[in-house]
Amino acid sequence: MQGIDVPSMLNDGGLTPEEAKNVELMEYLLACAEKVGKQSFDRAAGLLSICDRLASKTGNPVQRVGYYFCNALRQRIEGREINAGGKYGKPLASDTAVTLPDKNALEFRNRVPFYNASQLAAVQIMVENVAGEKRIHLIELRMGSGLPAIALMQALSGRADPIELLRITALANDAAEEQFMEASTGRRLADFARGMGLPFSFNVVRFCMFPSGAHKDQLDLEPNEAAVVLSEFALGPMIGRPKRLEAMMKLIRTVRPRVMVVIETEANHNAPDFGHRFVEALFTVGGYFDCLATCMEGNEEARAAVESWYLNDRIRNVLVAEGEERIIRDVKIRVWRKYFARFGMLEIPVRGLALQHANLVIRRSPYAGSCLVALDYKSLMIGWKDVPLLFVSAWKFMKAIPH
């Protein structure tokens, strides 16, 4: 594809028959994507039929990647032919809506070290920025498993000077999410805090779908508490709704937290050009498939569930959906730096114990030799082999926004 750097995986020198077949599949996929990008759907359909013969849902990682990308290309071709206006018959699930079966999600988290490494680094950054404070308020923009909150409790319970209160406020997108957090996550966190003898309170605030979002008053901030903000994969899904994202950033700025820690996907899935978006998705998702093949070896059921639920949903949303239906619009850290600067945010280094904790999690993993842990300016980059997959960055708010 002209103007696009194709990953080095397409180098066909001295390949085994299986590797040569993999290269052939990738070449036909790229050619098909190019025709789709040019809206040459008849020619794309012909190339896609060749890809179908080379791909396999149960084959090696490259063949499985090909299988799901073939399905996405087919949906895009059929959707374009049926709906010339670019609308698709069935809305795709957003990144925030994806829910893996519990046992498979747990297996995924236990075997793939990226997430624990990023969360422990984030918690250490927050702990260091509230050292000596008696009343601490954690605001989570998107609370998932609650593991960062539990890790924060463990760290605070070990302090020589006990805290007076840990408050946690979780932001919910809708009523269903609010109810789940209160009934499940909040209760679990309260039980854990009680077991550790930690003074604790939990609250859920709905960041509604209206552009104005939540208000500072709803967070019930107290003048004698130190606030910290954790955004774990919370801002990326808002990129397609710029007013909502801006409202969130303005809300956080009014909080003036001691630190804001951001964990996001390191990828460029927001390119307007379909061809560039396709190659970037192929490169990034390919890294995940290769990682899962190694880390989840021996548990094919869980691996297949992660691929067919989570990764398949991401592929479809990035490649098939358009407009407001395309929720997954990941951008790289360099783009976030420019955006955060608009709100007077200053990047601070991820270093010291935060960096050590992340490295320790990776080193203890049996797959440490294949993991990427590196610094990108002041932020921590974590990935698989030579593919960066996520970053951890820390930010403070300047008193005045520079003009």
N, C-alpha and C positions, 0 to 999 in steps of 0.2 A: 504494500500500500504506500503510495507516494507520500513522502513527508512524515512517515511514521517509523520510529525505531522499533523493529521487531526484536523481542528478547533473544538472547544468544542460544536459547533452546532449539532454534531452527537451523543451527549449524549442522550440516549433514555429513561431516567428514568422519569416516571410520565407524559407522553406526552398525549395531546389530539389526537383524530383521525387525524385531519389535520396535526398536528406536526409530528405524526408518519409517515404519508404519505410523508412529506417533508424529513424526515430522510431517508426513504427508497429510495427516489429519489436520494439523495446525495450519498448514499452507492452504488447504481447501476451506477451512473455517475463516481464515483471514480474507481469502478471495470472495467468499460468500458475503462476509460483512461489508466488504468494499462495494459489492453490487447493491446490497441493501441500502447502504449510505447514499448511493446514487439513484435509488428508487428503481433500479433495474430488477424488478421482482421476479420476472420469468427466468432470467439468467441465474438469479440467486437461488431459485427453487431447484434448478438443475444441479448446481454445486452442492446444495444442501443434501440432495439424495445421495451423493457420493460420501459426504460426511457421515450420514446415517449408517452407511455400511462399515465405516472405519471406527465409529464410536461405540461404546458399550457402557451400560449402567453398572455392570459388575466386573469390568475389566481393570486394567492398571489405572493409576491416577490420571494420566493424560487422556485415556479413553473415557474415563468418567467425566472429566472436565468437558470433553467434546460432546458427550451425551447431553449434559444440561445446557450447554451453549447452543447446541443444535435445536433443542426445544424452544429456547428463547428466540432464536432467529426465526423459527417457524411461526411462533406466535406473532412476531413483529410483521412478518410477510403477510400472514393471513389477516391480521388486524388492519394493515394498511390497505389491503385489497378490499376488505369489506367496509371499512370506515375511512373514507378518503379524508375526513376532517381530522384524523389523528386520534380519535377517541377509541377506546377499547371496550369491548362488551362487559368485561368483569374487572372491577378495580382490584389492583394487586395489594397484597398485605404490605403494610409499611414495616420499616425496620423495628419500630417500637412494638409492633403487633406480633412479631415472631415469638413463639413460645415453644421451646423444645420440651419433649416429655421429660419429667423430672430426673429419672434415672440416667437418661442419656446426657442431659445437661450437666449432671454431677460428674459423670464419667469424662465428659469433655473438659470440664474445669480442672479435674484432678490430673488429667494426663497432659494437657497442653499448658506449659508453664507461663505463657505470656500474661494471662489475666491476673494471676496471683502476684506476679512480679510487679506489674503496673500498680495494683491496688496497694501493696505494701509500701512501695515507694511513695505513693500519694499520701497514705496515712502518716508516714514519717515526716513528710513535708508539713502536714497540718500540725502534728505534735510539736515540732520545733517552733512553729509560729504562735503557739499558745503556751509556751513554757512559762510556768509561774502563775498562770491565770487560774482563778478559782471557779469561775462560771464560764462554760464553753458552749457555744451554739453552732452545731454542724447543720448546714443547709445543703441537702442533696437535691440536685436538679432532676435526677432520674434514678430513683432507688430501685435496684434489681433484687439481688439475693440478700442484701444487707450485710455482706461480708466486710466491706470497708468499715462500716459502723461498728461491727463486732471487734475488728482489729484495733480500731480507735479506743474502744472500751478497755481492751486488754492493755494497751499502751498506757492509758491514763490511770488504770488501777495500780500500776507498778510505780507510780510517782511517790517520792518521799513525802511530798506535801499533798495530801488528798484534796481532790476537787470538791466543791460544794454542790455542783450540779452540771450534768451534761444534758443539754437540750438538743434534740434532733428534729428538724423540720424537713419533711419530704414533699416535693412538689409533684402533684398528680395532674395528668392530662384531662381526665374526665371522671365522672362519678363512679364508674366501675373500678377504675384504678385506685381511686380514693378509698373506696370500701375495702378493696383487697389489702391495701397497705395498712389500714387501720386494724382489720380483723386478723391478718396473717403476719405480715412483716413486723408491724408495731408490737404485737403481742409477743412474738419470738424475741425481739430485741429487749423488751421489758423483762422477760423471764431471764435472759442472759445477764442483764444489768443487776437484777435482784440477786442472782447467784453469786455475783462478784461483789455485792455490797456497794454498788455504785449508784449515787443519787441520779435519777434519770427521768426525763419526760419526753414524750413523742407526740408530734402533731403533723397532720397532713393538710396542705394548702393546695387547692385546685388552681393551677395556672390555666385558666379557661381558654377557649378557642378564639376569644375576641382579641383584636390587636392590642388593646390596652393591657391584657394579661392580669397578673396578680399585682397587688399593691404592697408597699413596704409595711403598712399597718397590719396587713394580714399575717405577716411573719412574726408579729408580736415581739419585736426586738426590745431588749432591755439595755439601759445605758451602762450597766456594770458588767456586761458579758462580752467575751471575745468571740466574734463570729468568723467561721471559715466556710468556704463554699467548695463542694466537690461536684464537678460535672463529668460524669462517666458516660460517654456516648450519648450525651443529652443535646448538645448544640448542633451536631451534624444533621439530624433529621429536620431541623428548623431552617436549613439553608434555602429550601424552596419556598419558605414563607418568611421573607425578609422582615416584614413588619413585626411578626411574632418574635423573631430572633432579636430584633432591635429592642423590643419591649422587655425581653428577658435580660438583655445586657444592661439596660437602663435600671431595671429593678436591682440587679446585683450591685451596680455602682452606688445606688442609694444606701445599700447595706454597708458599704465600705469595709469589707472583710479584711482580716489580717492577711489572708492569702486565699487565692482561688486556684484550685488544682484542676487541670483539664486533661482528660484522657479521651483521645479520639482516634479514629481510623486514619492511617497515613496512606492516602490514595487520592487519585484525581478522577472521581466518578461524576464530575459536574461539567465536563467539556460539552459545549453545544454541538460539536461535530460528532456524529455517531461513530465514525471510524476510529477516532482517537479514544473515545469512551470505551469502545469494544476492546481495543488492545490493552488499555489500562486495566479493565476488568479481568481480561484473560490472564494478565501478568499477576495481578493481586490474588484473584481467586485460585489460580494455579498454585500459588504459594501455600494457600490453606489446604488444598487437596493433597499436596505433597507432604505437608506437615501432618495431616490426619492419617495418611497412610503409614507414617512412621510411628507417631505417638499413640495411635489407637489400634495398633496391630494386635490381633488376638481378640478384639471385641468388634467384629464386623457389623454387628447389629447397631451398636451405638454410633460407629463411624458413618454407616449408611444413613442413619437418622439425621445426623448433623448435616450431611451433604444434601439430603433430600428436603429437609425442613428449612434449615437456616441458610445455607449457601445457595440453594436453588432459588429461594425467595429473593435473595440479594441480586442474583444474576438476572432474574426476570424483571425486578424493579428497575435496575440500572439500564437494561437493554430494551425492554418492551414498553414500559410506561413513559409518558411525556406529560408536561404540564404539572398540575398539582398532584397527579397520581404518582409522579416520580419522587418518592420521598428520600431515597438514598442518593445523596449528592455529595459524598465525601470529598473534602479538599485537603491539601497537604498543609503541614505546619506553617510553611512560608505564607500561605494565603491567610491563615488565622492570625499570624503576626500583624499583617497589615490591617486586618479587620479590628483586632483588639486595640490597636493604636488609636483608633477613632474614639475610644471610650477612656483614653488616658490610662491604659494598662501598661505596666512595665514588667517585662519578663525577668524572672530571677532564676539563678542556676539550680538545676537538680544535681546535687552533689552530696558529699559526706555520707551519712548513714542511709539516706534515701537511695543513693546509688548503690551502696553496699548491700542493702536489703534486696534490691532487684537482682543484683549479680549473684547473691547467695541463693535465691530461689532458682535461678537458671542453672547455677553450678550443681545444685543438688538434684537436678533433673537428669534422668538417664540420656536425655537428648540434648545436653548442653552444647555438644560439639556442633550441632546444626542450628543453634539459636544465634540470632543477631542482637547484640546489646551495644549501643553506641550513642554518643552525644551528637546532637545536631544543634550547634551553637549552644544554648543553655538548656535545651530540652533533651529528654531521654527517648531514644528510638529503640523499639523492640520488634523483632521480626524472625523470619525463618530463612536460613541460609543468606542469600543476598537480597531478599525481598523484605523491606520494612513494612510492617503491618499495623502498628499503632505507635502513638507517642504519648509521653507524659510531660506536661509543662506546668510551670508555676508562675503565678502573676500577682502583682500588687497594683493597687490603684493610686495614681498620682492625685494630689489634692486638686489640681486644675487640669482640664483637658487642653493639651497644646493645640494651637491654631496653625 
